[in-house]
Amino acid sequence: MVERTIESVLFRSRWIMAPFYLGLVIALLVLLFKFGHELLHFVLHAVAATESDIILGILALVDLTLTGNLVLIVIFSGYENFVSKIDPAGHPDWPEWMTRVDFTGLKQKLLASIVAISAIQLLKAFMNLDKGQMSENTLMWLVIIHGVFVGSSLLLAWSDKLTTDKH
């Protein structure tokens, strides 16, 4: 009886995570506001902008978009894996991957998004190097951090492959 009660409490405690996912929806709205602000700034200054400024503006928009994708992956996959299954039957445009991403897939998608965001930040830093806005020391650390993200992604994929091959 005590064991069943403890297990029931533990099982129901997963719903404590639901407000976290709702909070991430609010964070996504804040990100949308920032994207709109960046887009407006980009469009209003496009005529006087240099080619480099245009590329940097586009990279900023792509960066925000990838961050939004990252948040969506966490919201849907996290909710689906840890809180409750979502029934896609009532949603004809439901992406197929959302109900099939397990924890391993979630980790890989998260790291892939982080690597892409890191790569964009690194590219933006390279483009600002000639403007004197970025020191070589800071650029070196950005390259090292990006390398760590890439290396971590490869190691995670390799270890997941080894684990699944053994099963």
LUMPA-587710 format. One record per residue: x, y, z of N, C-alpha, C in turn; residue in one letter; residue number from 1. Coordinates in steps of 0.02 Angstrom, whole numbers, plus 32768, in hexadecimal, padded with zeros to 4 digits. Each point is the difference from the previous one (the first is absolute). Example, Ala and Ser with C-alpha at 12.3 -4.5 7.8 and 13.67 -1.06 7.14 Angstrom:
BEGIN
{r {8294; 7EE4; 8186}; {7FD3; 803B; 8000}; {802D; 803C; 8000}; a; 1}
{r {7FEE; 8035; 7FDC}; {802A; 803B; 8003}; {7FD9; 8037; 8025}; s; 2}
! end
This chain:
BEGIN
{r {8029; 7FC4; 8000}; {7FD7; 803C; 8000}; {802C; 803F; 8000}; m; 1}
{r {8033; 8002; 802B}; {802C; 8039; 8004}; {8027; 8008; 7FBF}; v; 2}
{r {8016; 7FC7; 7FE5}; {8026; 8002; 7FC1}; {7FD5; 801C; 7FC7}; e; 3}
{r {7FC2; 7FEB; 7FFC}; {7FD2; 8019; 7FCB}; {7FF3; 804A; 8009}; r; 4}
{r {7FF9; 8017; 803C}; {7FF4; 8047; 800D}; {803C; 8029; 7FEA}; t; 5}
{r {803C; 7FEA; 8012}; {803D; 8023; 7FED}; {8006; 8002; 7FB4}; i; 6}
{r {7FF5; 7FC6; 7FE0}; {8004; 7FFE; 7FB7}; {7FCC; 802D; 7FDF}; e; 7}
{r {7FC5; 8003; 801C}; {7FCB; 802B; 7FE5}; {8013; 804A; 8007}; s; 8}
{r {801C; 8013; 8038}; {8016; 8045; 800A}; {8039; 8011; 7FD0}; v; 9}
{r {802F; 7FD2; 7FFA}; {8038; 800C; 7FD2}; {7FE7; 8006; 7FB8}; l; 10}
{r {7FD2; 7FD4; 7FED}; {7FE7; 8001; 7FBB}; {7FDA; 8042; 7FF2}; f; 11}
{r {7FD8; 8015; 802F}; {7FDA; 803E; 7FF7}; {802D; 803F; 8004}; r; 12}
{r {8039; 7FFA; 801F}; {802D; 803A; 8007}; {801A; 8018; 7FBD}; s; 13}
{r {7FFA; 7FD8; 7FCB}; {8016; 8016; 7FBE}; {7FDC; 803F; 7FE9}; r; 14}
{r {7FC3; 800A; 801A}; {7FD9; 803B; 7FEC}; {801E; 8041; 801B}; w; 15}
{r {802F; 7FFA; 802E}; {8023; 803C; 8019}; {8027; 8020; 7FC7}; i; 16}
{r {8013; 7FD8; 7FCE}; {8025; 801B; 7FC6}; {7FD4; 8028; 7FD0}; m; 17}
{r {7FC0; 7FF6; 8000}; {7FD3; 8023; 7FD1}; {8008; 804C; 8003}; a; 18}
{r {8003; 801F; 803A}; {8009; 8049; 8001}; {8043; 8016; 7FE1}; p; 19}
{r {8033; 7FD6; 8004}; {8040; 8010; 7FE0}; {7FF6; 8006; 7FB4}; f; 20}
{r {7FDC; 7FD0; 7FE3}; {7FF4; 8002; 7FB8}; {7FD4; 803B; 7FED}; y; 21}
{r {7FD0; 8012; 802A}; {7FD8; 803C; 7FF3}; {802B; 803E; 8004}; l; 22}
{r {802F; 8001; 802E}; {802F; 8038; 8006}; {802B; 8006; 7FC1}; g; 23}
{r {8012; 7FC7; 7FE3}; {8027; 8001; 7FC2}; {7FD6; 801C; 7FC6}; l; 24}
{r {7FBE; 7FF5; 8001}; {7FD4; 801E; 7FCE}; {8002; 804C; 8006}; v; 25}
{r {8000; 8019; 803D}; {8006; 8049; 800C}; {8044; 8019; 7FE8}; i; 26}
{r {8034; 7FD9; 800E}; {8043; 8012; 7FE8}; {8002; 8002; 7FB3}; a; 27}
{r {7FDB; 7FD4; 7FE0}; {7FFB; 7FFF; 7FB7}; {7FDE; 803F; 7FE6}; l; 28}
{r {7FCF; 8018; 8025}; {7FDF; 803F; 7FEE}; {8031; 803B; 8006}; l; 29}
{r {8028; 7FFF; 8034}; {8033; 8034; 8008}; {8032; 7FFD; 7FC7}; v; 30}
{r {8013; 7FC4; 7FEC}; {802D; 7FF7; 7FC8}; {7FE0; 801A; 7FBF}; l; 31}
{r {7FBF; 7FF4; 7FF8}; {7FDC; 801A; 7FC6}; {8002; 804D; 7FFF}; l; 32}
{r {7FF7; 801E; 803A}; {8004; 8049; 8005}; {8045; 8019; 7FEB}; f; 33}
{r {8034; 7FDE; 8019}; {8045; 8013; 7FED}; {800C; 7FF6; 7FB6}; k; 34}
{r {7FE6; 7FC9; 7FE3}; {8006; 7FF4; 7FB9}; {7FDF; 8038; 7FD8}; f; 35}
{r {7FC4; 8014; 8015}; {7FDD; 8037; 7FDE}; {8027; 8040; 8004}; g; 36}
{r {801E; 800E; 803A}; {8028; 803C; 8009}; {803D; 7FFE; 7FD2}; h; 37}
{r {8023; 7FC7; 7FFE}; {803B; 7FF9; 7FD4}; {7FEC; 8005; 7FB7}; e; 38}
{r {7FC8; 7FE3; 7FED}; {7FE8; 8002; 7FBB}; {7FF0; 8048; 7FEC}; l; 39}
{r {7FDE; 8024; 802B}; {7FF0; 8046; 7FF2}; {8040; 8029; 7FF9}; l; 40}
{r {802E; 7FF7; 802D}; {8040; 8024; 7FFD}; {8025; 7FEE; 7FBF}; h; 41}
{r {8000; 7FC0; 7FEE}; {8021; 7FE9; 7FC3}; {7FE2; 8021; 7FC2}; f; 42}
{r {7FBE; 8000; 7FFB}; {7FDE; 801C; 7FC6}; {800A; 804B; 7FFB}; v; 43}
{r {7FFA; 8023; 8039}; {8006; 8049; 7FFF}; {8046; 8018; 7FEE}; l; 44}
{r {8032; 7FD8; 800F}; {8045; 8015; 7FF2}; {801F; 7FDD; 7FC3}; h; 45}
{r {7FD7; 7FDB; 7FDB}; {801A; 7FD9; 7FC8}; {801C; 802B; 7FC8}; a; 46}
{r {7FE2; 803A; 7FF3}; {8016; 802A; 7FC8}; {8047; 801A; 800C}; v; 47}
{r {800F; 8014; 803C}; {8042; 801D; 800F}; {8033; 7FCB; 8017}; a; 48}
{r {7FEB; 7FC3; 8005}; {802C; 7FCC; 801B}; {8031; 7FE7; 7FCC}; a; 49}
{r {803A; 7FEB; 8018}; {8032; 7FE1; 7FD5}; {7FED; 7FB6; 7FF7}; t; 50}
{r {8023; 7FDF; 7FD3}; {7FF4; 7FB8; 7FF5}; {800D; 7FD9; 8040}; e; 51}
{r {8033; 8013; 8024}; {8011; 7FDF; 803F}; {7FC8; 800B; 8033}; s; 52}
{r {7FE5; 803C; 8003}; {7FC9; 800F; 802F}; {7FC2; 7FD6; 7FEF}; d; 53}
{r {7FF2; 7FF7; 7FBF}; {7FC7; 7FD8; 7FEA}; {800A; 7FB8; 8016}; i; 54}
{r {803B; 7FE6; 7FF4}; {800E; 7FBA; 8014}; {7FFA; 7FF8; 804B}; i; 55}
{r {801B; 802F; 8026}; {7FFB; 7FFD; 8049}; {7FB8; 8004; 8017}; l; 56}
{r {7FD8; 802A; 7FDF}; {7FB9; 8005; 8011}; {7FDB; 7FBF; 7FF3}; g; 57}
{r {800F; 7FE1; 7FC7}; {7FE0; 7FC0; 7FF0}; {8016; 7FCB; 8032}; i; 58}
{r {8040; 7FFF; 8011}; {8018; 7FD0; 8031}; {7FDF; 8009; 8044}; l; 59}
{r {7FF4; 803E; 8013}; {7FDD; 800D; 803F}; {7FB9; 7FE4; 7FFE}; a; 60}
{r {7FDE; 8008; 7FC8}; {7FBC; 7FE5; 7FF9}; {8000; 7FB3; 8000}; l; 61}
{r {8031; 7FE3; 7FDD}; {8006; 7FB7; 7FFF}; {8010; 7FE6; 8046}; v; 62}
{r {802B; 8023; 8024}; {8012; 7FED; 8044}; {7FC3; 7FFF; 802D}; d; 63}
{r {7FD7; 8033; 7FFC}; {7FC3; 8003; 8028}; {7FCF; 7FC9; 7FEC}; l; 64}
{r {7FFD; 7FF2; 7FBF}; {7FD4; 7FCA; 7FE9}; {8016; 7FBC; 801A}; t; 65}
{r {8041; 7FF3; 7FFD}; {801B; 7FC1; 801A}; {7FF5; 7FFA; 804B}; l; 66}
{r {8005; 8037; 8023}; {7FF4; 7FFF; 8048}; {7FB6; 7FF0; 800D}; t; 67}
{r {7FD4; 801D; 7FD8}; {7FB8; 7FF0; 8006}; {7FF3; 7FB7; 7FF3}; g; 68}
{r {8021; 7FE4; 7FCC}; {7FF9; 7FB9; 7FF2}; {8018; 7FD6; 803B}; n; 69}
{r {8037; 8014; 801E}; {801B; 7FDD; 803A}; {7FCD; 8000; 8039}; l; 70}
{r {7FE2; 8039; 800D}; {7FCE; 8004; 8035}; {7FC4; 7FD3; 7FF1}; v; 71}
{r {7FE9; 8000; 7FC1}; {7FC8; 7FD5; 7FED}; {8011; 7FB6; 8009}; l; 72}
{r {803C; 7FED; 7FED}; {8015; 7FBA; 800A}; {7FFC; 7FED; 8049}; i; 73}
{r {8019; 802C; 802B}; {7FFF; 7FF3; 8048}; {7FB8; 7FFC; 8019}; v; 74}
{r {7FD5; 802E; 7FEA}; {7FBB; 8001; 8018}; {7FDC; 7FBF; 7FED}; i; 75}
{r {7FFF; 7FF1; 7FC0}; {7FD9; 7FC6; 7FEA}; {801F; 7FBE; 8015}; f; 76}
{r {8040; 7FF8; 7FF4}; {801F; 7FC1; 8012}; {8002; 7FF6; 804B}; s; 77}
{r {800F; 8034; 8024}; {8002; 7FFA; 8049}; {7FBC; 7FF0; 801D}; g; 78}
{r {7FCD; 8023; 7FE9}; {7FBC; 7FF2; 8018}; {7FEC; 7FB9; 7FEE}; y; 79}
{r {800C; 7FED; 7FC2}; {7FED; 7FBD; 7FE8}; {8026; 7FC9; 8026}; e; 80}
{r {8040; 800B; 800E}; {8028; 7FCC; 8020}; {7FF8; 7FFD; 804C}; n; 81}
{r {7FF2; 8039; 801F}; {8002; 8002; 8049}; {7FBD; 800F; 8022}; f; 82}
{r {7FD0; 801D; 7FDC}; {7FC2; 8012; 8021}; {7FC6; 7FD5; 7FE7}; v; 83}
{r {7FED; 8008; 7FC1}; {7FC7; 7FDD; 7FE6}; {8004; 7FFA; 7FB4}; s; 84}
{r {7FE4; 7FCA; 7FE6}; {7FFE; 7FF7; 7FB7}; {7FCE; 8031; 7FE2}; k; 85}
{r {8012; 801A; 7FC6}; {7FD3; 802D; 7FDC}; {7FE1; 7FD7; 7FC8}; i; 86}
{r {7FBE; 8005; 7FF9}; {7FDD; 7FDB; 7FCB}; {8000; 8029; 7FC0}; d; 87}
{r {8028; 7FEB; 7FCE}; {8004; 8027; 7FC3}; {7FC5; 7FF6; 7FD1}; p; 88}
{r {7FD1; 7FD3; 8011}; {7FC8; 7FF0; 7FD4}; {7FD5; 803D; 7FEF}; a; 89}
{r {7FF7; 802D; 802F}; {7FD7; 803A; 7FF5}; {8024; 803A; 7FDD}; g; 90}
{r {803E; 7FF6; 7FEE}; {8029; 8034; 7FE2}; {801B; 7FE7; 7FBD}; h; 91}
{r {7FDF; 8010; 7FC8}; {8016; 7FE5; 7FBF}; {8045; 8017; 7FEA}; p; 92}
{r {8017; 8039; 8018}; {8042; 8019; 7FEB}; {8036; 7FF2; 8034}; d; 93}
{r {7FF3; 7FD0; 802B}; {802F; 7FEF; 8036}; {803F; 7FE1; 7FE1}; w; 94}
{r {803B; 801C; 800E}; {803E; 7FE2; 7FE6}; {800B; 7FBA; 801C}; p; 95}
{r {8012; 7FD2; 7FD4}; {8008; 7FBA; 8014}; {8035; 7FF5; 8035}; e; 96}
{r {8037; 8027; 7FFE}; {8037; 7FF4; 802D}; {7FEE; 800D; 8049}; w; 97}
{r {7FCD; 802B; 800B}; {7FF2; 8016; 8045}; {7FEA; 7FC7; 802D}; m; 98}
{r {7FDF; 7FCD; 7FE4}; {7FEA; 7FC9; 802A}; {8032; 7FC6; 8000}; t; 99}
{r {8037; 8008; 7FDC}; {8030; 7FC9; 7FFB}; {8045; 8012; 801B}; r; 100}
{r {8009; 8039; 801D}; {8041; 8013; 801A}; {8007; 7FE6; 8047}; v; 101}
{r {802E; 7FD1; 8009}; {800E; 7FE7; 8043}; {8035; 802C; 8020}; d; 102}
{r {8016; 7FEE; 803C}; {8030; 8029; 8023}; {8041; 8006; 7FDB}; f; 103}
{r {8016; 7FCA; 7FE0}; {803E; 8001; 7FD9}; {7FF9; 8030; 7FC5}; t; 104}
{r {7FC8; 7FFA; 7FDD}; {7FF4; 802D; 7FC7}; {7FFB; 8049; 8016}; g; 105}
{r {7FE1; 800B; 803B}; {7FFC; 8043; 801B}; {8045; 801D; 800E}; l; 106}
{r {802C; 7FD8; 801E}; {8044; 8017; 800E}; {8024; 8012; 7FBF}; k; 107}
{r {7FF8; 7FD6; 7FCD}; {8022; 800C; 7FC1}; {7FE5; 803F; 7FDD}; q; 108}
{r {7FBF; 8009; 8001}; {7FE2; 803B; 7FE1}; {8015; 803F; 8025}; k; 109}
{r {8002; 7FFD; 8042}; {8015; 803A; 8028}; {8048; 8012; 7FF0}; l; 110}
{r {802C; 7FCE; 8001}; {8047; 800E; 7FF2}; {800A; 8019; 7FB8}; l; 111}
{r {7FDA; 7FE4; 7FD1}; {8006; 8018; 7FBA}; {7FEB; 8049; 7FFB}; a; 112}
{r {7FCB; 8013; 8023}; {7FEA; 8046; 8000}; {8034; 802D; 8021}; s; 113}
{r {801C; 7FE9; 8037}; {8033; 8028; 8023}; {803E; 8008; 7FD4}; i; 114}
{r {8014; 7FCB; 7FDD}; {8039; 8005; 7FD2}; {7FF2; 8033; 7FC9}; v; 115}
{r {7FC3; 7FFD; 7FE4}; {7FEE; 8030; 7FCB}; {8000; 8048; 801A}; a; 116}
{r {7FE5; 800B; 803B}; {7FFF; 8043; 801E}; {8047; 8017; 800D}; i; 117}
{r {8029; 7FD3; 801A}; {8047; 8011; 800D}; {8024; 8011; 7FC0}; s; 118}
{r {7FF2; 7FDA; 7FCA}; {8020; 800E; 7FC0}; {7FEC; 8045; 7FE5}; a; 119}
{r {7FC2; 8012; 8009}; {7FE9; 8042; 7FEA}; {8022; 8037; 8029}; i; 120}
{r {8006; 7FF6; 8041}; {8022; 8032; 802A}; {8049; 8007; 7FEB}; q; 121}
{r {801F; 7FC8; 7FF0}; {8046; 8001; 7FEA}; {8007; 8024; 7FBD}; l; 122}
{r {7FD2; 7FF3; 7FD2}; {8001; 8022; 7FBF}; {7FF6; 804B; 8008}; l; 123}
{r {7FD2; 8013; 802D}; {7FF5; 8048; 800D}; {8040; 801F; 801D}; k; 124}
{r {8022; 7FDC; 802B}; {803D; 801A; 801E}; {8036; 8008; 7FCB}; a; 125}
{r {8007; 7FD0; 7FD2}; {8030; 8007; 7FCA}; {7FF1; 803D; 7FD5}; f; 126}
{r {7FC0; 800C; 7FF3}; {7FEE; 8039; 7FD6}; {800C; 8042; 8023}; m; 127}
{r {7FFE; 8001; 8042}; {800C; 803D; 8026}; {804A; 800A; 8010}; n; 128}
{r {802A; 7FD0; 7FEF}; {8047; 8003; 8010}; {8021; 803C; 7FE0}; l; 129}
{r {7FF0; 800E; 7FC1}; {801F; 8038; 7FDD}; {7FE7; 8043; 8018}; d; 130}
{r {7FC7; 8002; 8023}; {7FE5; 803F; 801B}; {801E; 8011; 8044}; k; 131}
{r {8029; 7FD4; 801A}; {801F; 800C; 8041}; {7FD1; 7FF6; 803B}; g; 132}
{r {7FC6; 7FE1; 7FF3}; {7FCE; 7FF5; 8035}; {800E; 7FC0; 8027}; q; 133}
{r {802F; 7FD8; 7FE8}; {800D; 7FC0; 8020}; {804C; 7FF7; 8006}; m; 134}
{r {8017; 7FF0; 803C}; {8047; 7FF4; 8009}; {8011; 7FBA; 7FE9}; s; 135}
{r {803F; 7FF6; 7FEF}; {8015; 7FBD; 7FEB}; {7FFA; 7FCD; 8038}; e; 136}
{r {800A; 8017; 803E}; {7FF9; 7FD4; 803A}; {7FB8; 7FE8; 8006}; n; 137}
{r {7FD0; 802D; 7FF8}; {7FB9; 7FEE; 8004}; {7FEF; 7FD0; 7FC8}; t; 138}
{r {801A; 800E; 7FC4}; {7FF3; 7FD4; 7FC7}; {801D; 7FBA; 800C}; l; 139}
{r {803C; 7FFE; 801E}; {801E; 7FBF; 8010}; {7FD2; 7FD8; 802E}; m; 140}
{r {7FE5; 8020; 8033}; {7FD4; 7FDE; 802F}; {7FBF; 7FE9; 7FDE}; w; 141}
{r {7FE7; 8029; 7FD2}; {7FC4; 7FEB; 7FDB}; {800E; 7FC1; 7FD6}; l; 142}
{r {803B; 7FFE; 7FE1}; {8013; 7FC5; 7FD9}; {8007; 7FC3; 802E}; v; 143}
{r {801F; 8009; 803A}; {8008; 7FC9; 802F}; {7FBD; 7FE7; 8019}; i; 144}
{r {7FD4; 802E; 8012}; {7FBD; 7FED; 8018}; {7FD9; 7FDB; 7FCA}; i; 145}
{r {8004; 801A; 7FC2}; {7FDE; 7FDF; 7FC9}; {801C; 7FB9; 7FF6}; h; 146}
{r {8042; 7FFA; 8004}; {8020; 7FBE; 7FF9}; {7FE9; 7FD0; 8037}; g; 147}
{r {7FF8; 801A; 803D}; {7FE7; 7FD6; 8037}; {7FB9; 7FE9; 7FF1}; v; 148}
{r {7FD6; 802D; 7FE6}; {7FBB; 7FEC; 7FEF}; {8000; 7FCB; 7FC9}; f; 149}
{r {8028; 800A; 7FCD}; {8004; 7FCF; 7FC9}; {801A; 7FBD; 801B}; v; 150}
{r {8036; 8003; 8027}; {801C; 7FC3; 801D}; {7FCF; 7FDC; 802D}; g; 151}
{r {7FDC; 8026; 8029}; {7FCD; 7FE2; 802C}; {7FC9; 7FDF; 7FD8}; s; 152}
{r {7FEB; 8020; 7FCB}; {7FCC; 7FE3; 7FD5}; {8017; 7FBE; 7FE2}; s; 153}
{r {803E; 8000; 7FE7}; {801A; 7FC3; 7FE2}; {8008; 7FC8; 8033}; l; 154}
{r {8019; 8011; 803B}; {8007; 7FCE; 8035}; {7FBD; 7FE4; 8016}; l; 155}
{r {7FCE; 802C; 8006}; {7FBD; 7FEA; 8014}; {7FE3; 7FD2; 7FCB}; l; 156}
{r {8006; 8013; 7FC0}; {7FE6; 7FD6; 7FCA}; {8023; 7FBC; 7FFF}; a; 157}
{r {8042; 8001; 800A}; {8027; 7FC2; 8001}; {7FEB; 7FD4; 803B}; w; 158}
{r {7FFA; 801D; 803B}; {7FED; 7FD8; 803B}; {7FB9; 7FE5; 7FF8}; s; 159}
{r {7FD3; 8027; 7FE3}; {7FBC; 7FE8; 7FF5}; {8000; 7FC7; 7FCE}; d; 160}
{r {802A; 8005; 7FCD}; {8006; 7FCA; 7FCE}; {801B; 7FC0; 8021}; k; 161}
{r {8032; 8008; 802A}; {801C; 7FC6; 8022}; {7FCB; 7FDF; 802D}; l; 162}
{r {7FD9; 8029; 8022}; {7FCD; 7FE6; 802D}; {7FC9; 7FDC; 7FD9}; t; 163}
{r {7FE9; 801D; 7FC9}; {7FCB; 7FDF; 7FDA}; {8019; 7FC3; 7FDB}; t; 164}
{r {8040; 7FFF; 7FEB}; {801C; 7FC6; 7FDF}; {8003; 7FC4; 802F}; d; 165}
{r {800B; 800C; 8041}; {8004; 7FCA; 8031}; {7FBC; 7FE2; 800F}; k; 166}
{r {7FCB; 8027; 7FF6}; {7FBC; 7FE7; 800D}; {7FE8; 7FDC; 7FC2}; h; 167}
! end
